[in-house]
Amino acid sequence: MTGNYLIGLREGLEAALLLVLLLAYLRRTGRTALIPRLWAGVAVAVVLSAAFGAFLTFGPQGLTFEAQEAIGGGLSILAVALVTGMVFWMARTARTLGSTLSTRMDAATTAGGWAVAVVAAVTVGREGLETALFLWAAAQSTGQTWQPLVGSLAGIATAVIIGWLIGRGTIKLNLGVFFRWTGALLIVIAGGVLAYGIHDLQEARILPGLNALAFDLTSAIPPASWYGTLLKGVFNLSAETTWLQAVAWVLYVGITLAIYLRVVRRPSGSSPAVARSRTVRAGLPVAKEA
């Protein structure tokens, strides 16, 4: 539950903040009549994301074991690629996100009222589809039980509450610090999903080395123990790990995390004061700087 809670919280809060920014822009520019269409776009995004998650869960059933493993492994690796891109995208564009969304909304309101619904559906839907895919891959890597679903739903519910409180101005959250450290944790979790995807492809006989184990910690970390379950759920640590899984995990986490930490520590191209003033002029709430 813990790993999926973090995923649901991080991805859900990102989508919630995007929605808060869109709503704030419409209110501050006197276009409140378009808010129902904004919510219509959000509803479409939620339905499509839920349908995509259901398809991932029930679609491969009935296929051969090798086909299921091949699909699962391929989708797990795709989920890792998408979440990695999302983490870096947020790290690069967090300061200018408000002005970017206001530009899109200006173009949408000029094109017509229903264009606002399209902007909302695309903005929130992209986050929803990525979240559904990554949650599915993370849940598959920890076993098909109800705990991953409960954890992800609890994370999303927490994100919705936090987003609502931020929108009302009730709380102030240091979003820079939050997204920076949850992004680093997501990279570690994604490393486990990548290793699991590679194991699926090995079981599908697409990749070699299924029986070439780098280590076997079954006796030291029993899978049924509470700490074994915790390590499996949070870090996707498998007691029996092949050499290909171990090498892929080390290379991905080591290289990606090093690059990510350099990106988040790099000074922005424009000063925070300039980014802040642009966001205020656009009528959008300003996230507290890290």
N, C-alpha and C positions, 0 to 999 in steps of 0.2 A: 504493500500500500504506500510506503514512504516514497519510493521513487516515482510512482505514478501520481502521487499527490503533488510532488514538486513540479512534474511536467504540467499537470492540469493548472496549478497555480501560476506558473510562469507564462504559459501560453494563454491561459484565460485572462490574466491581468493585462497582457499585451493587447489582446483583442478589446478588452473593456476600456483601456485607455484610448485606443483609437476611436471607439464609439463616443467616449466622453469628449474628445476633441471635436468630433464632427457635430455633436449636439451643441456644444458651447459655441461653435462658429455660427450655426444657424440662429441661435438665440441672440447672440451679440450683434448680428447683422440684420435682425428684424425679420427673419424668414421662418418664423415658427410654424407657419402653415405647411411647410415642407417636412416637418418632423414625422408625421404619420407615414410618409413615404420612406423616410429613412428607416423607421422601424420595420416597414414592409421588406426592405432590402435585407435587414438583419435577420428577419424571420426566414427568408429564403436561404440565407447562408447557413443558419442553424439546421434547417431541414436537410439541406444537401450534405452537410457535414455528418449528421446522424445517419443518413442513408448510406454514405460512403463507408462509415464505420460498420454498419450492418452488413454491407456487401463484403467487406474484408473479413468479417467474422464467419459469415455463413456461405459466401460464394465458393470457396475452394472445397467445401465438403462434397464428398462423392467422387473426388478425384483419387488417383492412385497415391500411395505414400510418397513416392519419388516426386510426383507432380506437386503435391502439397508442399513438400520441403523446398522444392525449387522456387515456387511462387513465394513462400514465406521468406526464404533467404533473399530473393531479389528485392522484395518489398522492404525488408529490414534495412538493406543497404541503401535503398532509395530514401527511406525515412532518415537515415543518418545524414545523407547528403543534403536533404531539405532542411533539417534542423540545424545543421552546421551553417548553411547559407543564411538562415534566419538569424542565428546568433550574431554572426558577423554583420549582417545588415542592420540590426538594431544597434550594435556598437558604433557603426559609422554614421547612422542617420538620426540618432536619438535627439540631438540638439536642434535639428532642423525639421523634425517630424511635423510640428504644428504648421509651419509655413507651407510645407509640401501638401498637407491635407487641405489647407485653406485654398490653395491654388486649384486642386482638383474639384473642390466644391464650387468655386467660382465658375469653372467651366461647366460643371453639371447644371447649376441653376440657370446658366445662360442657355444651355441646350434644351432645357425643359425639366419640369418637376420630377418626372419619373427617372431622369438621369441621376437624381440624387439617390434613388433606390438602388440603381446599378452600382454607383460608387460605394454605397454601404455594403451591398452584397459582395462586391469584389474585395473590398478592404477587410471585412470581417470573415468572409468566406475563405480567403487564402489562409488566414490563421486557423480557421476551423478545420480545413482539409489537412493541413500540415499536422495539426494536433491529433486528429483522428488517426492518421497514418502512424505517427510516432507512438501514440498511446497503444495502438494495436500491436506494433512491433515490440514495445517494451513489455506488454502483457504476455505476448507469446513467449518471450524469453524467460519469463518467470513461471510459466505454467498457466494453463487455462482454468483459472479459478475466479471467484467473485471478488477477491480482495483487490486486484488491480482496477477493476471497474469502480468499486467503492472509493478507492483512493483518488482516482482521477476525477470522479464527480465531486468529491469533497474539495479537491483543489480548485476546480472550476467554480464551485459555489463560493468558496472563500474569495476568489478573484472577483466575482461579481459583486460581492459585498464591499470589498475594498474599493473597486472602481466606482460604485455608487456613492460611497462616503467621500472619495476624492472629488467626484463631480459636484457634490453638495458643499464642498469646502470644509467638511467636518474634520478630516484628518489630512496631514501632510506627510507624504512618504518620500524618503530619499530614493527616488527612482534610479538615479545613476548607480548608487551602491547596490540596490536590489538587482537590477538587470545585469550588472557586472559580475556579481558572484553567482547568481543563478545560471548565468550563461556558462561560467566555468564548470559548475556542477553538471549542467546538461551535456557538456562535452565529455565528461567522465562517464555519465550514463550512456551517451551515444556510443562510446567505445565498447561498452558491454553489449549493446544492441548489434553493433557491427560484428563482434566476435560470435554472437549467437547466429546472425545471418550467415556467416561463413560456415558455421557448424551445420546449418541447414543445407547449404550447398554441398557440403561434404557428404551428408547423409543422402542427398539426391544423386550422388556420384558425379557431380559436375566438377567439384574440386577434389584433389587428392588429399591423403594424409589423415583419414578419419581415425585410424588406429595408432597414429604416431603421437603419443601423449607427451606433452612438455612436463606435466606434473599431474599427480593424482592425490588430492587432499581429502579423499572421502573419509579416511579414518580420523584425520585431524579436525575436519570441518564436516560433520555429518549433515547431509542435505535436509534432514528432518528437524535438526536442532534450531533453536530460536536464532542463534547467531549465524547459522548457515542460511536460514531463510532471510535474515536481514541483509547479509552480504549479497545474496542472490537477487533480492528485490531492489536494492539500491544501486549496486554496482554491477549486477548481472554476472557475478563471479561464479563460474562453474567449477565444481570440485575436480572434474575431469576435463582438462583443457588441452587441445591439440597444439602442436607447434605453430601451425598456421594461424590459429586463433590468437595465441599469445603474441606472436610477432605483429599481427594486424592491430591488436589492442595497444601494444607499446608504441608502435609507429604512429597510429592515429592520435592517441591521447597526447603523446609526447610532443609531436610536431604541431598539432592543431592548438593545443593549450598554450604552447610557447608563442605561437603567432597571435593568438587571441589576446594574451596578456600584453603583448607589445602594442596591439591595436588600441586597447582600452586605455593604455597609459600614454598614448601619443597625443600631443596637444591638438586641439581642433584647429582647422584652417582659419576660422573666424573666431573672434573673441567671444566669451560667454555673454558679455554685455550686449554685443550686436545681436546674437541669436535671441537673447531675452527680449530685447526691444522689438525685434521683428515679430516675435510670438505675441507680445502684448498688443501690438498694433493690429494683429490679425484677430484679436478678440478671443484668444485661446488661453486656457490655464497654463501656467508655467510650472514645469516639474522642478523640484529642488535640485540644485547642482550637487554633484558628488563632491 
